[in-house]
Amino acid sequence: MRHPAPKFAFALGLTLLMISAIGQQTQQAGEDAPKVNAGQDRAAATRTFLGLGTPPDRVAAVRAAPIYQQNCAFCHGTQARGATGPGLITSDLVLKDDHGEHLAPFFKAGRPEKGMPAFGQLTNQQLVDLAEFLHVQVEDVANRGAYEVQDIVVGDPAKGQAYFMANCMTCHTASTFLHIASKFRSPDQLQRDWVWPSRPEDHSLAITATVKTATGAAVSGRVTQISDFSITLISSDGQMHVIERKSGIHVQMNDPLAAHQALVMTLRNDDMHDVTAYLELLK
C-alpha cells in the first residue's frame, strides 16, 4: 500500500535532506561496482529509504498516456497536477493503490455526482494502465533520487586547476587524484565526493580523539559517539570506552575531513564548478 497524502508530503521534504547521504551510499561501491545508470541507483536507494511502495509499471503508463490525455487531462492536467479539476498527485485514493486494485474499479464506476464520468467503455487492462500512469506521475514528483543531474561540467578546467593547486595540494598528493574521474559513475558523484567526502567503511577517515583525565591517564581511539555529557571511543585493541565529560577531562579531537568541512563554508559555486571540470579531465 502506498502512503497517504500527509506521509507523502513529509517524504518530499525528507528526501531533500537525505538525498546527499543516499548519493554517498551509492558511490561507496567504487570501481568494483557494475557500471549501471547512476540515476537508477539513486532512485532505488531513495525509494527504499522513503518506503514509496512498489515501483510503477512505466510500460503500462506509456500505453495509458493517450487514454489519459483524451479522457482526463482537460480536467486534471496533462501530468495530473490539476486544471479545472483537482490534482491527483496527493490523492489518497491514488497513493493507497498499488497496481489498480482500487483505482480500476473507481475509474469504471466514476463519480457522476461530482462531475467525473464512468469509464465503463475501457477494458480492465486499460483501467489498470491508467492507474500506473498516475503512479508514474507520483513517482516523478516524490522520488527525487530519480532526477537526472545534467550539465554539471560547466566550469573552466584551467581555473579549476589553479584553485586546486592553491587549496588542495597542502593535504593531498598528485597520486591521490590519479584517474579520479574514472572512479565515479557520474560527474555529480565526483563533485559530491571532493566537496564532501564520504567516510570509508574501513574507518581510514574516522574521527579520532585522545581523552586525558585529571589524573593524567589517556585513552585514544575512534569516536563513535560524542555529546556534552560523554564520549565513546573504540581503542586500537577493539575495546569500547565510555568516558563522562566532567571537570578535569580534556578531549583532543582529530577529524581528517575537517579541512573539507571548513572549505564548504567558503567555497564559491564558480570555484566548485571549475574544480569539478578540472577533475573530470583526470581519467
C-alpha positions in Angstrom: 0.0 0.0 0.0 1.3 3.5 -0.9 1.5 6.2 1.7 -1.5 8.6 2.2 -1.0 12.3 1.4 0.4 13.5 4.8 3.2 10.9 4.7 3.8 11.7 1.1 4.3 15.4 1.8 6.7 14.5 4.7 8.6 12.2 2.3 9.1 15.0 -0.2 10.8 17.2 2.5 12.8 14.4 4.0 14.1 13.4 0.5 15.7 16.8 0.1 17.6 16.3 3.4 18.7 12.8 2.7 19.5 12.8 -1.0 23.1 13.7 -0.4 23.6 10.8 2.1 21.9 8.4 -0.3 24.2 9.5 -3.1 27.2 8.8 -1.0 25.9 5.3 -0.3 25.6 4.6 -4.0 29.2 5.9 -4.6 30.8 3.8 -1.9 30.7 0.7 -4.2 33.6 2.3 -6.0 35.4 0.8 -9.0 34.2 -2.7 -8.4 30.5 -1.9 -8.8 28.8 -2.8 -12.1 28.6 0.2 -14.4 24.8 0.8 -14.3 23.0 4.1 -14.6 23.8 6.2 -11.5 20.3 7.7 -11.6 18.8 4.3 -11.3 20.9 3.6 -8.2 19.8 6.9 -6.6 16.2 6.2 -7.5 16.2 2.7 -6.0 18.0 3.9 -2.8 15.6 6.8 -2.3 12.6 4.5 -2.9 13.8 2.0 -0.3 14.6 4.8 2.2 11.3 6.5 1.9 9.2 3.3 1.6 7.4 4.6 -1.5 5.8 1.3 -2.3 6.1 -0.9 -5.3 7.7 0.7 -8.4 5.2 1.8 -11.0 4.9 0.0 -14.3 6.2 2.6 -16.8 5.4 0.4 -19.8 1.8 0.3 -18.8 1.9 4.1 -18.2 3.1 4.7 -21.7 0.2 2.6 -23.0 -2.2 4.7 -20.9 -0.8 8.1 -21.8 -3.0 8.7 -24.9 -6.1 7.4 -23.0 -5.4 9.8 -20.1 -4.8 12.8 -22.4 -8.0 12.1 -24.2 -10.2 11.4 -21.2 -8.7 13.0 -18.2 -6.2 15.8 -19.0 -8.7 18.5 -19.7 -9.9 18.3 -16.1 -6.8 17.0 -14.1 -4.0 18.4 -16.2 -1.6 16.7 -18.6 0.5 15.4 -15.7 -2.3 15.0 -13.2 -1.2 18.2 -11.4 -4.6 19.7 -11.7 -6.5 22.0 -14.1 -10.2 22.7 -13.9 -10.4 19.7 -11.6 -8.1 18.7 -8.7 -4.6 17.4 -8.9 -4.2 13.7 -8.3 -0.6 13.6 -7.1 -1.6 13.7 -3.5 -4.9 11.9 -3.8 -5.4 9.4 -1.0 -7.1 7.0 -3.4 -4.1 7.1 -5.8 -1.5 6.8 -3.0 -3.2 3.8 -1.4 -3.3 1.9 -4.7 -0.5 -0.3 -5.9 -1.4 -1.7 -9.3 -5.0 -0.6 -10.0 -6.8 -2.8 -7.4 -8.6 0.3 -6.0 -8.3 2.7 -8.9 -9.6 0.5 -11.7 -13.0 -0.1 -10.1 -13.2 3.6 -9.3 -12.5 4.6 -12.9 -15.1 2.1 -14.1 -17.8 3.4 -11.8 -16.8 7.1 -11.9 -18.2 9.7 -9.6 -21.0 11.3 -11.5 -22.3 13.3 -8.6 -19.0 15.2 -8.6 -18.7 15.5 -12.4 -16.4 12.5 -13.0 -17.9 10.3 -15.7 -17.7 6.5 -15.6 -15.2 4.8 -17.9 -17.0 1.6 -18.4 -16.1 1.6 -22.1 -12.5 0.9 -21.2 -11.1 -2.6 -20.8 -9.9 -3.7 -17.4 -6.3 -3.6 -18.7 -6.7 0.0 -19.9 -8.1 0.9 -16.4 -5.1 -0.7 -14.7 -2.8 1.1 -17.2 -4.4 4.4 -16.2 -3.6 3.6 -12.6 0.0 3.0 -13.5 0.1 6.3 -15.4 -0.9 8.1 -12.2 1.6 6.2 -10.2 4.4 7.3 -12.5 3.3 10.9 -12.0 3.6 10.5 -8.3 6.9 8.7 -8.6 8.3 11.6 -10.8 7.4 14.1 -8.0 8.2 12.1 -4.9 11.4 10.2 -5.9 13.9 13.0 -6.1 16.6 10.3 -6.5 15.3 9.7 -10.0 16.1 13.2 -11.1 18.9 13.3 -13.7 21.7 15.8 -13.0 22.6 17.4 -16.2 25.2 20.0 -17.4 27.2 19.8 -14.2 30.6 20.1 -16.0 30.2 23.8 -16.8 33.3 25.2 -15.2 36.7 26.3 -16.5 39.3 23.5 -16.1 42.2 25.9 -16.1 40.7 28.0 -13.3 39.8 24.7 -11.5 43.4 23.5 -11.7 44.7 26.8 -10.3 42.2 26.7 -7.4 43.0 23.0 -6.8 46.8 23.6 -6.7 46.4 26.5 -4.3 43.9 24.9 -1.9 44.1 21.2 -2.1 47.7 20.2 -2.5 48.7 21.1 1.0 46.9 18.0 2.2 46.8 15.8 -0.9 49.4 14.5 -3.4 49.0 14.2 -7.1 48.7 10.4 -6.9 45.5 10.9 -4.8 43.7 12.2 -7.8 45.3 10.0 -10.5 42.4 8.8 -12.7 40.0 10.1 -10.1 37.2 10.8 -12.6 37.1 7.1 -13.7 36.4 6.0 -10.2 32.9 7.7 -10.2 29.9 6.8 -12.2 28.9 10.4 -13.0 30.3 13.9 -12.6 27.8 14.8 -9.9 29.2 12.0 -7.7 32.7 13.2 -8.4 31.7 16.7 -7.3 29.9 15.5 -4.2 32.9 13.4 -3.1 35.6 16.0 -3.5 33.4 18.7 -1.8 32.0 16.5 1.0 33.9 13.1 1.0 32.2 10.0 2.5 33.9 8.2 5.3 35.0 4.7 4.1 33.8 1.6 6.0 37.4 0.8 6.8 37.4 3.8 9.2 40.5 5.3 7.5 38.9 8.7 7.7 37.2 8.2 11.0 37.2 10.9 13.7 39.6 10.0 16.4 40.3 11.5 19.8 42.6 11.4 22.8 40.9 11.8 26.2 43.0 12.8 29.2 41.7 12.6 32.7 42.5 14.7 35.6 45.0 12.1 36.8 46.9 12.2 33.6 45.7 8.9 32.2 44.9 9.0 28.5 42.7 6.9 26.2 42.8 7.2 22.4 40.6 5.7 19.8 37.9 6.1 17.1 35.0 8.3 18.1 31.6 6.5 17.8 29.5 8.9 19.8 30.0 12.3 21.5 27.8 14.7 23.4 28.1 17.3 26.0 28.0 14.6 28.7 30.1 11.7 27.4 32.4 10.5 24.6 32.6 6.9 23.4 35.8 5.6 21.8 36.9 2.3 20.3 40.6 1.8 21.1 43.1 0.0 18.8 42.5 -3.2 20.7 38.8 -3.1 19.9 37.7 -2.1 23.4 34.9 0.4 23.9 35.4 3.2 26.3 32.6 5.4 27.5 34.0 8.4 29.3 32.0 11.1 31.1 32.9 14.6 30.1 33.2 16.2 33.6 35.6 18.6 35.2 39.2 17.8 34.5 38.6 15.9 31.3 40.4 17.1 28.2 39.3 15.9 24.8 41.6 16.4 21.8 39.7 15.7 18.5 41.2 14.8 15.1 38.9 14.8 12.0 40.7 14.0 8.7 37.8 15.8 6.9 37.9 19.0 8.9 39.5 20.9 6.0 36.6 19.9 3.7 34.1 21.0 6.3 35.8 24.3 6.5 36.0 24.5 2.7 32.2 24.2 2.4 31.7 27.4 4.4 33.7 29.5 1.9 33.5 27.6 -1.4 32.0 29.6 -4.2 29.8 28.0 -6.9 32.2 29.1 -9.7 35.2 27.5 -7.9 33.3 24.3 -7.3 32.3 24.0 -10.9 35.8 24.9 -12.1 37.4 22.2 -9.9 34.9 19.6 -11.0 35.6 20.5 -14.6 39.4 20.0 -14.0 39.0 16.7 -12.1 36.7 15.4 -14.8 39.7 15.5 -17.1 41.7 13.2 -14.8 40.5 9.9 -16.3 
